[in-house]
């Protein structure tokens, strides 16, 4: 396998194009599923502190607005969040149907979407 390391002076964040149509992402810039869960939990805590006396509908509205803002600011977070939503949706469909005639097409669609 070809050595694809890049020696960068200073700090590097983001994605580097290697020139052969492949990209290398800085590992310190990666967001894991655990990070996504922690970000969402932190958002909920902060919103509860900032708006302690609002209704449930207002809480949901404010959370949606804050989440949209965070997803706009971080494309990596947006990608991980959407991946988690997709995975959860597929698993929910399999559990609810509990039918092999449904599970196979779901896996087919899942594979097609991942490409």
PyMOL commands that set and color helices and strands:
alter all, ss='L'
color gray80, all
select helices_A, chain A and resi 27-29+33-50+56-73+75-97+100-114
alter helices_A, ss='H'
color red, helices_A
select strands_A, chain A and resi 15-17+23-25
alter strands_A, ss='S'
color yellow, strands_A
deselect
rebuild
show_as cartoon
